[in-house]
């Protein structure tokens, strides 16, 4: 009996220690992010700081989109107007909210924007593309214990982080895109900025048997874009597709890999919050739905919807070679909850 009590006490101490360590790690991550934002603002001239800074409750904080700046005006300080030192500080802020893989994904999304610029220039299209056309904004004062946030946004990349009373709360809405989705030629031939988001979904779909696929595929024709667009508030969509409760353990693992391709782009503490949200809703009531042909190279759309989150992905434009994707929180986008 005494041995059992000691064992139980040791387990409790271990669990308590793990919770404390996790809490300390999250606080360190928040401190790093606040320092990165403060250093970025400190590196700016007064006029630049005025462009980049907004009060936390500004209406500007709710503006977001993934479309080009010619059709959705961006505010903040544009990356191309920064000095070399300021660009380093801006990238430090971006890196503070992303994992190593997530930072690489963001860099590649911006890189293919530059490649698209070469393509559209060669085709004589109306609007140019620029891998430095991304705007950085800070909302509120980034200090310990404060409520503040930041945004990094341009064509195909829209990232938002909100902190309340010095604690990480939410990192949505998140929009990702890539055009070209697969670089067709040149030195970066074959580059796929959003490889994981597409391939994990195709691997999951391939794991389904005939009856399961009939449930999962809700339409032979794919929508032409993510159906929720850039709406400020996103509500639950119809629960179409196949639920996690109808999957084998191996298939559930593949469905989690789809979800994690979006979750894992964020820094560890933010990713942990997203995984908690997925777990709270339960995988049994999480639905995967596909529309369009299933062959690679054809137009494709899918969504993953849980009780409190939505993932959408489409590759339906440019023959198709143009991806849009989003991760939304039904209650917590921009820290609403």
N, C-alpha and C positions, 0 to 999 in steps of 0.2 A: 504493500500500500504506500509506504513511504517513498519507494522508488518511483511509483506511478505519479505521485505528487511532484516529485523532483522533475520528472520528465515533462509533466504538464507545465510546470513553472518555466523550465528551460525553453519549451516551445513558445510560451507566451512572451518570454523575454526576446526570443529570436524574432518573432513577428512584430513586436513593438519596436525593436531595433530597425527592422526593415522599413517600417512605416516612417520612423524618424529620418532614416537615411534618404528615403524617397522625398520626404518633405524638404529636407535640406538641399537635395539636388534640384528640386523645382525652384526653390528660392534662389539658388545660384544661377539657374538658367534665366530667371526673371531679372536678376541683378545684371547679368551679362547683356541682356536685351536692352534694359534701361540705360546702361552705360554706352552701348552702341548707338542708341538714339540720341543721347545727350552729346556724345562725341561728334556725331554727324551734324547736329544743329550748331555746335560750337565751331565747326570748321567753316561755316557759311558766312558770307558777308551779310550785312544787315538786310539788304534788299532780297537776297536769296532766302534768308531765314524767314522773312515775311511771306514769301511765296510758299515755303515748305510747311509753315506752322499754321494750325487751326485750333480753336478752342474745342474741347472734347465734344460738347453737345452741338457743334456746328452741323447744319444740314449737309455740308460737304461730306461728312463722315459716312452718310448713307448712299452717296453716289458711287456706283460701280458698274463696270461693263467690261466685256472682253473683245469688243469690236474695235476697228481702227480709230485713231484719234480724229480723222477727218469727219467721221459721222457721230462721234461722241467726244465732246471737248473734255480734255483732261486738265485737272488743276493740281498744283503742287510744284515741285522743282524738277524739271526734266533732267535726266541723266546726262544728256549730251551737253548741257550748259555748265556742267561741273568741272572743276579742276581735277587733276589727277589724284590729289590727296582727298578731295571731297568724294570722288568716285570710290576710292578705297573705303571711306567711312560709310558710304551708302551701301556698298556690298557687304560690309561687316554687319550692318543692320539686317539686310536680307538674309545673310547666313545665320544670324542669331535665331531666326524663326524656322529654319529648315534643317533637315538631316543632311548628311553628306550627299546621299543620293538625290535628295530633294533639291539641294543647291545645284547639283549637276544638271538636273532636269530643267530648272529655271534658266540656267546658263544656256542650255541647248535650245530651249524655246526662243530665247532672245537671239541666239546665233542663227537659227533658221529664218527668223524675221529678216536678218541681214541678207541671207541667201535669197529669200523671196524678193527682196529689194532688187537684187541683180536680175532675177527672172522677170519681174514686172517691168523693169527698165528696158530689158531686151524686147519685151512684147509691146512696149509703148502704152502701157496702161496709164490711167489717169492719175492714180495716187502712188507715190513712192512708198517704200518701206525702209525702216531704219532700226537697226538693233539697239540704238541708243535712245529711242523714243519711248522711254518709260519714266513715269513720274513718281516721286517719293514724297509722301506726306506724313506728318506727325500730328496727332490730335491730343491736346493736353500737354502736360509737363511730365516727361519721363523721369520720375524720381521714385525712390523706394516708398512703398505704401500708397502710391498715387493711382488714380484712375486715368488711364491714357490709352492710346493706341497708335497704330501706324498702318500705312498702306503702300504697296508697291504695285503699280498698275500701268498697263499699256496693252497693245494688241496681243491677245492670246495669253496674257498673264495678269491675273488680278488676285492679289494676296492681301488679306486683312487680318490683323491681330488686335485683340482687345484685352486689356488688363483692368481689373476692378479691385481697388484697394490693395494694389500691389500684387495681386494674385492672377495667374493665367486663367482665363475663362474660356475663350473661344477663338477660333481661327478661321471662321467662315464669314461670308461666302468665299470659296476658293474656285477660281476658274483657270483652266489650263487649256492650251490649244497648240496646234502645230500645223504650219503650212509652209513648205511641204511636210506632210507627215513622214514620208520617206524621201530623203534628198535624192533626186533622180540622176545627178551627174556631178562632176567636178571633184575637188579635193576631199569633200565630205560625203561623197557618194555612199548611199546606204544608211546614213545617220537617221535614227528614229528617236526623236526626243521623247515620245510617249509610248515606247515599246511595251513596257510593263502593263500599262493600262489596257492595251489592246490584247496582248498575248495571253494574259491571265484569264480574260473573259473567254477567249477562244478555247483555251484549254479546259475551262469549266464546261462550256457548251459541248465540247467533244466528249466529255465524260458522261453525258446523259444518255440514257437508252432511248429507244424510239418513242415510247409513251411519254417519258419525261420531256423530251424535246417538243412534243406536240403541245404540252402544257406551257413550256417556257417561251416558245415562239408565238407571240400574240398577233403578228401581222407579217405578211410577205413583203410589204412595202415599208421602208424605213422613213421616219420623219426626216425632214430636211435640216433639222437643227435640234439642239436640246429643247425639249418642249416647254420647260420653265423659263427659258431665256435668262434674262438678268433681272427678273422680278425682285422687288425689294423684300417681299414676304412670299414664301413658298409654302403651300399647303400640301397635305398628303394627297398623292395621286391615287387613282384606282389601284387596288392591290392585285395587279395582273402578273402573270408569270408563275414560276414554280417557287413554293416556299421552302425554307430550310428544313421544315419538318418532313418533307418528302424526299430528302436526300440521304444517301449513305454517309457514314463518317468520312470516307475519302472525298466524296463530293462536297461535303461541308467544308473540308479543309481547302478545297479548290475555290469555293465561294469566298472563304475568308481571305484567300490570296488576292482575289479581285479587290475586295474592300481594302486590304492592306496596301495595295499598290497606290492608293490615294492617301491612306493614313500615314504611311511610312515616309512620305515626302516631307512631313513636318518634323521639327526638332522633337527629341525624345519625350519631353514633358507634354508637349501639345499632342503628340501621337498617342500618349497614354490616355489623355482626356478623351480623344476620339474613340479609342478602343473601349473605354469605359462606357461611352454612350452607345456603342454597338452592343456591348454585353448587357447593358441595362434593358434594351429593347428585346433582346433574345434573338438568336439566329433562327429559331423555329418560325417566327413571324417576319422574317426578312425574305423579300421576294426578288428573284432575278427574272427579268423579262427581256426578250430579244425581238427585234423587228428587222426585216429585210433578209436577203440571202445569207447563207452561212459560209459561202466560199470566200477565201481571202482574195482581196482585189475587187470585191463587190461592195456596194454601199452597205453600211452596218450601223445599227443603233442598239444600245442596251441601257437598262437602268437597274440599279440595285436600291431597293427601298426598305428601310427598317421603320421601327416605330417613331424614331426621332431623327433620321437622316435620310438623305437622298443622294445617290450618285447617278449622273447621266453621262453618256458618251455617244458621240456620233462621228462617223467618218463618211460623209455623204456628198461632199463637194469636190471639185477639181478631179473628177473621173474615177474613183474618189482618192484624194490624197491630201485631205484637209480635216483635221480633227478638232472638235470642240468637246470639252468635258467639264463637269462641275461637281463639287461636293458641297451640299447644303445642309444646314441644321434647321429643322422645322421651327424650333422654339428659340434657338440661340444665335442665329445670324446677327453679326454686329453687336453681340452681347445683349440682345433684347431681353433675355430671361434673367 
